[in-house]
Amino acid sequence: MIENKSWFILVKVDTGKKFKIKLPIPIYVCTELFYSLEGLTLLADLALPRLMTSKAYEEVFGSGFGFYNTLQTITDLFEALQESGSFSLVDIDSNDVKVSIRFI
Amino acid sequence: MDEKLKILEMIENGKITAKEGMDLISALEGDKSLAVKKETVSPGMSKKYLKIRVDSDRDEMKTVNVNIPLRVAKLATKFMNLVPKAARDEMAENGINIEDLNLDEIIDALEEDMEAMKLVDVKGDGVNVDIYIE
């Protein structure tokens, strides 16, 4: 249901006088961006194991790693976050900085 | 309750037969049970969160609040593949095999339990850490 979805990730960082940012990021832009990277990740999965030695690949990425699968997982994560509706993901309050990440 | 009373009044006034009234009451009860079922079973309706609260007296960090929807926490199993081999090996040496962890089942069990549940409550030197499901 549309009313149960969140549409923006609102990132707020406030360091008092020095720096203040309030950045709404449309979630659809993120998911569409990840979808557009699918082709590149497939190419990376095809090319990198052939360009690197298996030992080097394992050291850098791990044996079970796949760019395409990782991208799918991140896309699933964003979709699940969006389906969760409005909520506050992180709130950090310290003397120097206040950080909040909200889904709205 | 009001709807049932109206149906009984309609039977009493002869507007519908007793059988038609019975059918209407059955349909009414069916709708209600369906609505309850949808509310409890549908994963989209689950509004439970894994909440992490850190309160500190220290200057550098006062509070940290993290809320993770349980349906999002379920995806953690997919991120297990991203744990580096060296870290996996080190954990295995200490008797922890992350491939054997069945997070899906744990989270399903937490999701089904309707009451709020405190998982971790640590009180230290000026720092309190609470992890709970709500």
gemmi code that builds the backbone of each chain (N, CA, C; Angstrom):
import gemmi

chains = {
    "A": [
        ("MET", (0.840, -1.199, 0.000), (0.000, 0.000, 0.000), (0.874, 1.248, 0.000)),
        ("ILE", (0.482, 2.225, -0.805), (1.315, 3.407, -0.985), (1.533, 4.155, 0.329)),
        ("GLU", (0.455, 4.252, 1.161), (0.600, 5.050, 2.384), (1.531, 4.395, 3.405)),
        ("ASN", (1.842, 3.106, 3.205), (2.759, 2.429, 4.119), (4.209, 2.531, 3.669)),
        ("LYS", (4.438, 3.208, 2.560), (5.806, 3.299, 2.038), (6.458, 4.603, 2.471)),
        ("SER", (7.778, 4.563, 2.527), (8.499, 5.822, 2.727), (9.098, 6.216, 1.383)),
        ("TRP", (9.291, 7.502, 1.178), (9.718, 7.992, -0.127), (11.111, 8.622, -0.105)),
        ("PHE", (11.512, 9.114, 1.054), (12.805, 9.789, 1.146), (13.625, 9.260, 2.325)),
        ("ILE", (14.932, 9.262, 2.125), (15.834, 9.063, 3.254), (16.300, 10.471, 3.629)),
        ("LEU", (15.982, 10.881, 4.823), (16.355, 12.226, 5.252), (17.578, 12.129, 6.170)),
        ("VAL", (18.696, 12.626, 5.666), (19.936, 12.583, 6.440), (20.190, 13.981, 7.012)),
        ("LYS", (20.317, 14.064, 8.329), (20.596, 15.351, 8.976), (21.902, 15.238, 9.755)),
        ("VAL", (22.802, 16.156, 9.482), (24.050, 16.218, 10.242), (24.189, 17.647, 10.758)),
        ("ASP", (24.388, 17.779, 12.031), (24.488, 19.112, 12.629), (25.699, 19.156, 13.573)),
        ("THR", (26.675, 19.955, 13.181), (27.862, 20.059, 14.042), (27.860, 21.401, 14.786)),
        ("GLY", (26.687, 21.975, 14.950), (26.595, 23.269, 15.632), (26.874, 24.390, 14.662)),
        ("LYS", (27.898, 25.182, 14.920), (28.154, 26.366, 14.097), (28.854, 26.020, 12.782)),
        ("LYS", (29.695, 24.988, 12.831), (30.562, 24.709, 11.686), (29.810, 24.207, 10.453)),
        ("PHE", (28.953, 23.265, 10.651), (28.437, 22.524, 9.505), (27.029, 21.997, 9.799)),
        ("LYS", (26.141, 22.232, 8.875), (24.770, 21.746, 9.058), (24.242, 21.276, 7.710)),
        ("ILE", (23.760, 20.080, 7.635), (23.252, 19.581, 6.350), (21.934, 18.833, 6.587)),
        ("LYS", (21.036, 19.035, 5.664), (19.741, 18.337, 5.707), (19.487, 17.840, 4.296)),
        ("LEU", (19.659, 16.564, 4.084), (19.663, 16.038, 2.723), (18.577, 14.971, 2.533)),
        ("PRO", (17.505, 15.312, 1.784), (16.507, 14.281, 1.470), (16.901, 13.521, 0.199)),
        ("ILE", (17.027, 12.224, 0.300), (17.406, 11.417, -0.871), (16.198, 10.573, -1.286)),
        ("PRO", (15.697, 10.761, -2.493), (14.556, 9.932, -2.920), (14.967, 8.463, -3.025)),
        ("ILE", (14.202, 7.586, -2.392), (14.579, 6.165, -2.360), (14.492, 5.550, -3.754)),
        ("TYR", (13.507, 6.022, -4.543), (13.364, 5.469, -5.888), (14.618, 5.732, -6.729)),
        ("VAL", (15.234, 6.875, -6.515), (16.463, 7.200, -7.261), (17.546, 6.170, -6.922)),
        ("CYS", (17.643, 5.824, -5.639), (18.644, 4.827, -5.220), (18.366, 3.470, -5.854)),
        ("THR", (17.101, 3.030, -5.755), (16.794, 1.688, -6.286), (16.977, 1.651, -7.803)),
        ("GLU", (16.571, 2.731, -8.479), (16.748, 2.784, -9.940), (18.232, 2.792, -10.308)),
        ("LEU", (19.011, 3.495, -9.482), (20.463, 3.540, -9.708), (21.052, 2.132, -9.587)),
        ("PHE", (20.606, 1.403, -8.568), (21.113, 0.035, -8.393), (20.687, -0.852, -9.562)),
        ("TYR", (19.426, -0.677, -10.023), (18.967, -1.467, -11.169), (19.835, -1.186, -12.396)),
        ("SER", (20.204, 0.086, -12.562), (20.987, 0.453, -13.747), (22.404, -0.117, -13.690)),
        ("LEU", (22.835, -0.511, -12.489), (24.198, -1.059, -12.357), (24.255, -2.576, -12.582)),
        ("GLU", (23.064, -3.183, -12.795), (23.022, -4.649, -12.926), (23.953, -5.162, -14.021)),
        ("GLY", (23.914, -4.480, -15.185), (24.737, -4.912, -16.315), (26.220, -4.871, -15.982)),
        ("LEU", (26.606, -3.777, -15.324), (28.016, -3.617, -14.955), (28.464, -4.712, -13.980)),
        ("THR", (27.592, -5.041, -13.044), (27.978, -6.062, -12.056), (28.108, -7.435, -12.706)),
        ("LEU", (27.224, -7.696, -13.689), (27.337, -8.978, -14.417), (28.671, -9.054, -15.161)),
        ("LEU", (29.030, -7.913, -15.773), (30.323, -7.852, -16.473), (31.486, -8.056, -15.502)),
        ("ALA", (31.383, -7.410, -14.339), (32.441, -7.528, -13.326), (32.569, -8.980, -12.857)),
        ("ASP", (31.410, -9.653, -12.667), (31.431, -11.058, -12.246), (32.078, -11.947, -13.303)),
        ("LEU", (31.878, -11.547, -14.558), (32.432, -12.337, -15.661), (33.930, -12.063, -15.830)),
        ("ALA", (34.301, -10.785, -15.751), (35.663, -10.397, -16.118), (36.680, -10.561, -14.983)),
        ("LEU", (36.317, -10.092, -13.775), (37.331, -10.042, -12.713), (37.949, -11.397, -12.358)),
        ("PRO", (37.153, -12.477, -12.227), (37.805, -13.763, -11.918), (38.773, -14.220, -13.000)),
        ("ARG", (38.578, -13.696, -14.228), (39.479, -14.083, -15.321), (40.718, -13.192, -15.378)),
        ("LEU", (40.540, -11.955, -14.917), (41.659, -11.008, -14.951), (42.593, -11.155, -13.750)),
        ("MET", (42.038, -11.668, -12.639), (42.850, -11.814, -11.427), (43.142, -13.295, -11.192)),
        ("THR", (44.196, -13.563, -10.450), (44.431, -14.955, -10.069), (43.397, -15.322, -9.011)),
        ("SER", (43.083, -16.596, -8.919), (42.029, -17.013, -7.974), (42.405, -16.664, -6.538)),
        ("LYS", (43.722, -16.729, -6.242), (44.171, -16.421, -4.881), (43.946, -14.932, -4.576)),
        ("ALA", (44.314, -14.097, -5.545), (44.147, -12.648, -5.345), (42.668, -12.297, -5.228)),
        ("TYR", (41.837, -12.933, -6.059), (40.394, -12.662, -6.022), (39.812, -13.029, -4.663)),
        ("GLU", (40.228, -14.197, -4.163), (39.734, -14.653, -2.852), (40.178, -13.727, -1.737)),
        ("GLU", (41.441, -13.257, -1.852), (41.951, -12.360, -0.805), (41.201, -11.034, -0.785)),
        ("VAL", (40.892, -10.537, -1.990), (40.242, -9.215, -2.068), (38.747, -9.321, -1.798)),
        ("PHE", (38.071, -10.252, -2.444), (36.607, -10.294, -2.373), (36.054, -11.466, -1.549)),
        ("GLY", (36.821, -12.522, -1.382), (36.293, -13.709, -0.704), (35.775, -14.701, -1.718)),
        ("SER", (35.713, -15.968, -1.343), (35.389, -17.008, -2.331), (33.928, -16.970, -2.778)),
        ("GLY", (33.030, -16.641, -1.880), (31.605, -16.693, -2.233), (31.060, -15.370, -2.746)),
        ("PHE", (31.945, -14.423, -3.036), (31.481, -13.085, -3.393), (31.037, -12.999, -4.842)),
        ("GLY", (29.985, -12.233, -5.070), (29.561, -11.947, -6.438), (29.011, -10.532, -6.473)),
        ("PHE", (29.448, -9.749, -7.449), (28.978, -8.351, -7.522), (27.464, -8.290, -7.746)),
        ("TYR", (26.968, -9.166, -8.633), (25.538, -9.138, -8.969), (24.701, -9.484, -7.737)),
        ("ASN", (25.117, -10.544, -7.020), (24.366, -10.947, -5.825), (24.388, -9.855, -4.750)),
        ("THR", (25.543, -9.215, -4.621), (25.669, -8.142, -3.630), (24.736, -6.985, -3.979)),
        ("LEU", (24.699, -6.659, -5.270), (23.817, -5.569, -5.711), (22.351, -5.928, -5.459)),
        ("GLN", (22.008, -7.192, -5.742), (20.631, -7.643, -5.493), (20.276, -7.509, -4.016)),
        ("THR", (21.230, -7.868, -3.156), (20.990, -7.790, -1.714), (20.768, -6.342, -1.280)),
        ("ILE", (21.590, -5.440, -1.834), (21.439, -4.018, -1.474), (20.094, -3.488, -1.978)),
        ("THR", (19.710, -3.890, -3.197), (18.418, -3.454, -3.740), (17.269, -3.984, -2.872)),
        ("ASP", (17.379, -5.269, -2.471), (16.358, -5.858, -1.579), (16.277, -5.077, -0.278)),
        ("LEU", (17.440, -4.676, 0.221), (17.499, -3.927, 1.483), (16.751, -2.599, 1.347)),
        ("PHE", (16.994, -1.902, 0.239), (16.319, -0.622, 0.034), (14.809, -0.809, -0.130)),
        ("GLU", (14.429, -1.881, -0.841), (12.995, -2.128, -1.026), (12.333, -2.431, 0.313)),
        ("ALA", (13.024, -3.233, 1.141), (12.471, -3.583, 2.463), (12.378, -2.338, 3.344)),
        ("LEU", (13.379, -1.464, 3.264), (13.344, -0.226, 4.057), (12.180, 0.652, 3.619)),
        ("GLN", (11.963, 0.706, 2.301), (10.877, 1.530, 1.793), (9.514, 0.975, 2.215)),
        ("GLU", (9.405, -0.359, 2.189), (8.142, -0.996, 2.578), (7.858, -0.835, 4.066)),
        ("SER", (8.894, -0.512, 4.838), (8.702, -0.407, 6.289), (8.036, 0.900, 6.698)),
        ("GLY", (7.832, 1.809, 5.774), (7.150, 3.064, 6.077), (8.057, 4.053, 6.785)),
        ("SER", (7.438, 5.044, 7.439), (8.223, 6.098, 8.098), (8.785, 5.606, 9.422)),
        ("PHE", (10.058, 5.781, 9.598), (10.668, 5.454, 10.879), (12.054, 6.091, 10.967)),
        ("SER", (12.548, 6.168, 12.190), (13.873, 6.742, 12.406), (14.872, 5.600, 12.486)),
        ("LEU", (15.829, 5.571, 11.577), (16.800, 4.472, 11.546), (17.908, 4.700, 12.572)),
        ("VAL", (18.490, 5.878, 12.533), (19.612, 6.171, 13.437), (19.481, 7.583, 14.003)),
        ("ASP", (19.738, 7.715, 15.286), (19.841, 9.021, 15.939), (21.084, 9.004, 16.811)),
        ("ILE", (22.021, 9.850, 16.511), (23.232, 9.917, 17.334), (23.362, 11.338, 17.870)),
        ("ASP", (23.533, 11.424, 19.160), (23.660, 12.741, 19.784), (24.929, 12.767, 20.633)),
        ("SER", (25.860, 13.581, 20.225), (27.065, 13.747, 21.029), (27.316, 15.241, 21.203)),
        ("ASN", (28.349, 15.590, 21.900), (28.628, 17.012, 22.117), (28.958, 17.737, 20.819)),
        ("ASP", (29.695, 17.059, 19.932), (30.174, 17.708, 18.715), (29.190, 17.634, 17.555)),
        ("VAL", (28.466, 16.548, 17.488), (27.665, 16.340, 16.283), (26.352, 15.607, 16.599)),
        ("LYS", (25.336, 15.983, 15.818), (24.063, 15.256, 15.890), (23.797, 14.674, 14.503)),
        ("VAL", (23.549, 13.399, 14.461), (23.289, 12.753, 13.174), (21.955, 12.018, 13.262)),
        ("SER", (21.119, 12.194, 12.268), (19.890, 11.401, 12.238), (19.610, 10.951, 10.811)),
        ("ILE", (19.208, 9.715, 10.697), (18.800, 9.173, 9.394), (17.368, 8.675, 9.558)),
        ("ARG", (16.475, 9.277, 8.820), (15.054, 8.930, 8.937), (14.495, 8.531, 7.574)),
        ("PHE", (13.551, 7.635, 7.597), (12.795, 7.315, 6.382), (11.446, 7.998, 6.513)),
        ("ILE", (11.108, 8.847, 5.529), (9.856, 9.603, 5.658), (8.970, 9.405, 4.427)),
    ],
    "B": [
        ("MET", (-21.123, -6.003, 16.582), (-22.301, -6.328, 17.397), (-23.538, -5.621, 16.854)),
        ("ASP", (-23.351, -4.345, 16.458), (-24.461, -3.550, 15.907), (-25.020, -4.181, 14.632)),
        ("GLU", (-24.058, -4.665, 13.799), (-24.486, -5.264, 12.527), (-25.354, -6.501, 12.766)),
        ("LYS", (-24.913, -7.315, 13.753), (-25.680, -8.537, 14.074), (-27.088, -8.177, 14.554)),
        ("LEU", (-27.168, -7.137, 15.396), (-28.458, -6.696, 15.930), (-29.378, -6.234, 14.799)),
        ("LYS", (-28.785, -5.501, 13.843), (-29.574, -5.027, 12.697), (-30.125, -6.194, 11.892)),
        ("ILE", (-29.260, -7.212, 11.708), (-29.695, -8.390, 10.941), (-30.856, -9.078, 11.667)),
        ("LEU", (-30.720, -9.216, 13.010), (-31.795, -9.856, 13.794), (-33.093, -9.048, 13.726)),
        ("GLU", (-32.956, -7.727, 13.731), (-34.141, -6.859, 13.615), (-34.815, -7.038, 12.254)),
        ("MET", (-33.965, -7.176, 11.206), (-34.513, -7.379, 9.854), (-35.272, -8.689, 9.785)),
        ("ILE", (-34.761, -9.728, 10.498), (-35.474, -11.026, 10.532), (-36.800, -10.842, 11.271)),
        ("GLU", (-36.720, -10.126, 12.410), (-37.908, -9.912, 13.243), (-38.993, -9.160, 12.475)),
        ("ASN", (-38.550, -8.178, 11.656), (-39.509, -7.381, 10.888), (-39.961, -8.077, 9.604)),
        ("GLY", (-39.397, -9.253, 9.360), (-39.800, -10.020, 8.184), (-39.187, -9.521, 6.886)),
        ("LYS", (-38.165, -8.654, 6.977), (-37.539, -8.145, 5.747), (-36.686, -9.219, 5.077)),
        ("ILE", (-36.061, -10.075, 5.869), (-35.289, -11.203, 5.331), (-35.673, -12.470, 6.089)),
        ("THR", (-35.384, -13.618, 5.455), (-35.702, -14.887, 6.120), (-34.583, -15.201, 7.135)),
        ("ALA", (-34.874, -16.165, 8.017), (-33.887, -16.570, 9.032), (-32.627, -17.108, 8.369)),
        ("LYS", (-32.824, -17.842, 7.238), (-31.664, -18.417, 6.546), (-30.769, -17.309, 5.952)),
        ("GLU", (-31.451, -16.309, 5.347), (-30.692, -15.178, 4.773), (-29.931, -14.432, 5.881)),
        ("GLY", (-30.597, -14.300, 7.031), (-29.955, -13.639, 8.175), (-28.736, -14.398, 8.643)),
        ("MET", (-28.881, -15.728, 8.693), (-27.763, -16.588, 9.108), (-26.579, -16.444, 8.153)),
        ("ASP", (-26.919, -16.400, 6.838), (-25.854, -16.226, 5.826), (-25.121, -14.905, 6.019)),
        ("LEU", (-25.922, -13.856, 6.306), (-25.311, -12.525, 6.500), (-24.382, -12.521, 7.726)),
        ("ILE", (-24.853, -13.172, 8.816), (-24.022, -13.216, 10.032), (-22.732, -14.003, 9.776)),
        ("SER", (-22.863, -15.121, 9.041), (-21.664, -15.916, 8.713), (-20.670, -15.095, 7.906)),
        ("ALA", (-21.223, -14.346, 6.913), (-20.350, -13.517, 6.068), (-19.651, -12.455, 6.901)),
        ("LEU", (-20.405, -11.895, 7.838), (-19.856, -10.845, 8.717), (-18.716, -11.387, 9.564)),
        ("GLU", (-18.923, -12.561, 10.147), (-17.879, -13.176, 10.986), (-16.681, -13.590, 10.150)),
        ("GLY", (-16.971, -14.065, 8.937), (-15.884, -14.456, 8.028), (-14.994, -13.285, 7.696)),
        ("ASP", (-15.622, -12.123, 7.406), (-14.863, -10.908, 7.082), (-13.978, -10.495, 8.236)),
        ("LYS", (-14.546, -10.568, 9.465), (-13.779, -10.131, 10.628), (-12.569, -11.039, 10.861)),
        ("SER", (-12.792, -12.368, 10.755), (-11.674, -13.290, 10.990), (-10.607, -13.112, 9.926)),
        ("LEU", (-11.082, -12.811, 8.680), (-10.135, -12.568, 7.582), (-9.301, -11.323, 7.864)),
        ("ALA", (-9.952, -10.286, 8.370), (-9.250, -9.035, 8.677), (-8.213, -9.255, 9.761)),
        ("VAL", (-8.567, -10.027, 10.809), (-7.633, -10.309, 11.903), (-6.452, -11.099, 11.369)),
        ("LYS", (-6.750, -12.094, 10.506), (-5.700, -12.938, 9.942), (-4.718, -12.098, 9.130)),
        ("LYS", (-5.287, -11.180, 8.317), (-4.436, -10.328, 7.490), (-3.515, -9.488, 8.361)),
        ("GLU", (-4.063, -8.993, 9.463), (-3.306, -8.091, 10.328), (-2.152, -8.824, 11.004)),
        ("THR", (-2.385, -10.093, 11.373), (-1.354, -10.801, 12.115), (-0.362, -11.516, 11.209)),
        ("VAL", (-0.814, -11.951, 10.039), (0.061, -12.788, 9.214), (0.844, -11.992, 8.166)),
        ("SER", (0.200, -10.980, 7.582), (0.851, -10.286, 6.474), (2.173, -9.658, 6.906)),
        ("PRO", (3.280, -10.011, 6.226), (4.564, -9.466, 6.623), (4.647, -7.960, 6.415)),
        ("GLY", (3.868, -7.462, 5.435), (3.886, -6.033, 5.171), (3.354, -5.214, 6.332)),
        ("MET", (2.507, -5.846, 7.165), (1.890, -5.121, 8.265), (2.752, -5.152, 9.521)),
        ("SER", (3.801, -5.983, 9.524), (4.617, -6.101, 10.720), (5.332, -4.780, 11.004)),
        ("LYS", (5.142, -4.274, 12.207), (5.742, -2.986, 12.557), (6.676, -3.156, 13.738)),
        ("LYS", (7.299, -4.308, 13.843), (8.199, -4.519, 14.966), (9.614, -4.104, 14.591)),
        ("TYR", (10.281, -3.565, 15.583), (11.632, -3.076, 15.355), (12.610, -3.706, 16.332)),
        ("LEU", (13.813, -3.906, 15.868), (14.921, -4.235, 16.762), (15.511, -2.891, 17.170)),
        ("LYS", (15.407, -2.567, 18.458), (15.836, -1.241, 18.911), (17.094, -1.336, 19.753)),
        ("ILE", (18.041, -0.498, 19.436), (19.291, -0.435, 20.200), (19.390, 0.961, 20.808)),
        ("ARG", (19.490, 1.028, 22.108), (19.587, 2.316, 22.811), (20.873, 2.357, 23.618)),
        ("VAL", (21.679, 3.359, 23.387), (22.894, 3.542, 24.183), (22.804, 4.918, 24.839)),
        ("ASP", (22.818, 4.946, 26.152), (22.833, 6.209, 26.901), (24.127, 6.282, 27.671)),
        ("SER", (24.793, 7.418, 27.538), (26.099, 7.544, 28.180), (26.210, 8.874, 28.912)),
        ("ASP", (26.945, 8.868, 30.007), (27.235, 10.115, 30.723), (28.466, 10.795, 30.132)),
        ("ARG", (29.164, 10.089, 29.277), (30.418, 10.616, 28.735), (30.155, 11.760, 27.752)),
        ("ASP", (31.128, 12.657, 27.660), (30.951, 13.846, 26.828), (30.955, 13.517, 25.336)),
        ("GLU", (31.816, 12.575, 24.937), (31.997, 12.337, 23.506), (30.761, 11.697, 22.856)),
        ("MET", (29.965, 10.967, 23.636), (28.788, 10.309, 23.061), (27.680, 10.254, 24.105)),
        ("LYS", (26.590, 10.949, 23.840), (25.507, 10.952, 24.838), (24.480, 9.848, 24.585)),
        ("THR", (23.895, 9.874, 23.391), (22.897, 8.841, 23.085), (23.049, 8.325, 21.652)),
        ("VAL", (22.733, 7.071, 21.502), (22.649, 6.476, 20.164), (21.360, 5.658, 20.135)),
        ("ASN", (20.504, 5.972, 19.184), (19.266, 5.210, 19.002), (19.259, 4.605, 17.608)),
        ("VAL", (19.098, 3.308, 17.547), (19.005, 2.649, 16.242), (17.730, 1.811, 16.223)),
        ("ASN", (16.935, 1.985, 15.174), (15.704, 1.192, 15.009), (15.797, 0.437, 13.690)),
        ("ILE", (15.775, -0.859, 13.769), (15.849, -1.654, 12.534), (14.565, -2.474, 12.406)),
        ("PRO", (13.773, -2.240, 11.355), (12.571, -3.057, 11.175), (12.959, -4.536, 11.077)),
        ("LEU", (12.174, -5.399, 11.715), (12.540, -6.834, 11.722), (12.595, -7.408, 10.311)),
        ("ARG", (11.728, -6.905, 9.436), (11.742, -7.434, 8.062), (13.051, -7.071, 7.355)),
        ("VAL", (13.651, -5.949, 7.776), (14.957, -5.562, 7.223), (16.056, -6.403, 7.871)),
        ("ALA", (15.896, -6.677, 9.171), (16.891, -7.489, 9.882), (17.006, -8.885, 9.255)),
        ("LYS", (15.883, -9.347, 8.678), (15.904, -10.673, 8.035), (16.920, -10.740, 6.890)),
        ("LEU", (17.140, -9.589, 6.265), (18.066, -9.559, 5.132), (19.518, -9.743, 5.562)),
        ("ALA", (19.747, -9.683, 6.877), (21.118, -9.836, 7.383), (21.724, -11.169, 6.947)),
        ("THR", (20.866, -12.176, 6.783), (21.377, -13.493, 6.374), (22.064, -13.421, 5.005)),
        ("LYS", (21.520, -12.521, 4.153), (22.104, -12.396, 2.811), (23.486, -11.735, 2.867)),
        ("PHE", (23.689, -10.904, 3.902), (24.972, -10.211, 4.020), (26.069, -11.099, 4.626)),
        ("MET", (25.691, -12.288, 5.070), (26.678, -13.220, 5.635), (27.756, -13.568, 4.614)),
        ("ASN", (27.346, -13.566, 3.323), (28.311, -13.906, 2.260), (29.421, -12.872, 2.150)),
        ("LEU", (29.152, -11.672, 2.678), (30.137, -10.596, 2.547), (31.188, -10.616, 3.655)),
        ("VAL", (30.995, -11.492, 4.638), (31.994, -11.581, 5.715), (33.274, -12.184, 5.133)),
        ("PRO", (34.414, -11.500, 5.284), (35.656, -12.001, 4.681), (36.036, -13.383, 5.205)),
        ("LYS", (36.736, -14.109, 4.349), (37.105, -15.492, 4.690), (37.948, -15.538, 5.965)),
        ("ALA", (38.864, -14.569, 6.092), (39.738, -14.555, 7.277), (38.909, -14.427, 8.558)),
        ("ALA", (37.881, -13.576, 8.492), (37.019, -13.380, 9.661), (36.206, -14.646, 9.951)),
        ("ARG", (35.722, -15.290, 8.885), (34.981, -16.543, 9.054), (35.850, -17.604, 9.728)),
        ("ASP", (37.109, -17.707, 9.221), (38.026, -18.703, 9.763), (38.298, -18.445, 11.240)),
        ("GLU", (38.480, -17.159, 11.574), (38.764, -16.806, 12.964), (37.568, -17.144, 13.861)),
        ("MET", (36.365, -16.853, 13.342), (35.158, -17.183, 14.114), (34.999, -18.692, 14.257)),
        ("ALA", (35.310, -19.415, 13.182), (35.193, -20.883, 13.220), (36.152, -21.467, 14.252)),
        ("GLU", (37.339, -20.865, 14.346), (38.313, -21.330, 15.352), (37.773, -21.179, 16.767)),
        ("ASN", (36.917, -20.167, 16.944), (36.308, -19.940, 18.254), (34.952, -20.631, 18.409)),
        ("GLY", (34.660, -21.519, 17.473), (33.442, -22.338, 17.589), (32.190, -21.677, 17.063)),
        ("ILE", (32.335, -20.592, 16.280), (31.133, -19.937, 15.721), (31.150, -20.114, 14.215)),
        ("ASN", (30.168, -20.839, 13.713), (30.054, -21.021, 12.272), (28.848, -20.224, 11.789)),
        ("ILE", (29.108, -19.088, 11.139), (27.991, -18.201, 10.798), (27.049, -18.817, 9.764)),
        ("GLU", (27.535, -19.816, 9.026), (26.642, -20.459, 8.057), (25.581, -21.304, 8.765)),
        ("ASP", (25.888, -21.729, 9.988), (24.920, -22.537, 10.746), (23.871, -21.675, 11.459)),
        ("LEU", (24.139, -20.365, 11.567), (23.176, -19.494, 12.243), (21.926, -19.362, 11.379)),
        ("ASN", (20.778, -19.652, 11.961), (19.543, -19.521, 11.190), (18.794, -18.273, 11.664)),
        ("LEU", (19.244, -17.128, 11.161), (18.658, -15.864, 11.605), (17.189, -15.738, 11.223)),
        ("ASP", (16.838, -16.305, 10.053), (15.442, -16.230, 9.603), (14.490, -16.782, 10.649)),
        ("GLU", (14.856, -17.972, 11.177), (13.983, -18.627, 12.174), (13.924, -17.815, 13.456)),
        ("ILE", (15.074, -17.267, 13.855), (15.117, -16.467, 15.093), (14.224, -15.233, 14.945)),
        ("ILE", (14.356, -14.561, 13.799), (13.578, -13.330, 13.594), (12.088, -13.641, 13.448)),
        ("ASP", (11.771, -14.765, 12.760), (10.355, -15.170, 12.667), (9.768, -15.372, 14.056)),
        ("ALA", (10.535, -16.042, 14.925), (10.063, -16.312, 16.285), (9.861, -15.002, 17.054)),
        ("LEU", (10.774, -14.054, 16.869), (10.641, -12.754, 17.544), (9.445, -11.979, 17.010)),
        ("GLU", (9.202, -12.121, 15.704), (8.096, -11.405, 15.060), (6.745, -11.937, 15.537)),
        ("GLU", (6.685, -13.252, 15.756), (5.420, -13.866, 16.177), (5.082, -13.521, 17.621)),
        ("ASP", (6.105, -13.358, 18.453), (5.862, -13.026, 19.848), (5.321, -11.597, 19.922)),
        ("MET", (4.052, -11.461, 20.360), (3.386, -10.166, 20.267), (3.879, -9.132, 21.282)),
        ("GLU", (4.427, -9.595, 22.399), (4.817, -8.641, 23.430), (6.236, -8.115, 23.200)),
        ("ALA", (6.477, -6.908, 23.719), (7.822, -6.343, 23.631), (8.776, -7.207, 24.454)),
        ("MET", (10.002, -7.351, 23.960), (10.937, -8.254, 24.620), (12.319, -7.602, 24.722)),
        ("LYS", (12.876, -7.640, 25.910), (14.219, -7.079, 26.087), (15.242, -8.193, 25.863)),
        ("LEU", (16.187, -7.959, 24.968), (17.170, -8.989, 24.647), (18.466, -8.783, 25.429)),
        ("VAL", (18.899, -7.530, 25.500), (20.159, -7.232, 26.183), (19.983, -5.981, 27.041)),
        ("ASP", (20.478, -6.020, 28.256), (20.420, -4.859, 29.145), (21.750, -4.801, 29.896)),
        ("VAL", (22.611, -3.906, 29.455), (23.937, -3.813, 30.074), (24.077, -2.447, 30.742)),
        ("LYS", (24.431, -2.468, 32.003), (24.678, -1.202, 32.702), (26.142, -1.190, 33.125)),
        ("GLY", (26.895, -0.245, 32.564), (28.323, -0.203, 32.858), (28.729, 1.100, 33.504)),
        ("ASP", (29.967, 1.452, 33.314), (30.530, 2.663, 33.907), (30.021, 3.895, 33.150)),
        ("GLY", (28.867, 4.385, 33.542), (28.291, 5.556, 32.886), (27.662, 5.276, 31.538)),
        ("VAL", (27.558, 4.015, 31.180), (26.970, 3.661, 29.882), (25.896, 2.592, 30.080)),
        ("ASN", (24.717, 2.837, 29.514), (23.650, 1.833, 29.524), (23.358, 1.411, 28.088)),
        ("VAL", (23.302, 0.107, 27.886), (22.976, -0.392, 26.549), (21.751, -1.293, 26.660)),
        ("ASP", (20.725, -0.970, 25.880), (19.510, -1.795, 25.823), (19.285, -2.244, 24.395)),
        ("ILE", (19.031, -3.519, 24.244), (18.631, -4.028, 22.926), (17.318, -4.762, 23.138)),
        ("TYR", (16.290, -4.344, 22.421), (14.984, -4.971, 22.626), (14.144, -4.958, 21.346)),
        ("ILE", (13.106, -5.776, 21.392), (12.170, -5.859, 20.264), (10.895, -5.143, 20.688)),
        ("GLU", (10.400, -4.274, 19.840), (9.161, -3.572, 20.196), (8.347, -3.308, 18.937)),
    ],
}
model = gemmi.Model(1)
for chain_id, residues in chains.items():
    chain = gemmi.Chain(chain_id)
    for i, (resn, *xyz) in enumerate(residues, 1):
        res = gemmi.Residue()
        res.name, res.seqid = resn, gemmi.SeqId(i, " ")
        for name, pos in zip(("N", "CA", "C"), xyz):
            atom = gemmi.Atom()
            atom.name, atom.element = name, gemmi.Element(name[0])
            atom.pos, atom.b_iso = gemmi.Position(*pos), 0.0
            res.add_atom(atom)
        chain.add_residue(res)
    model.add_chain(chain)
structure = gemmi.Structure()
structure.add_model(model)
structure.setup_entities()
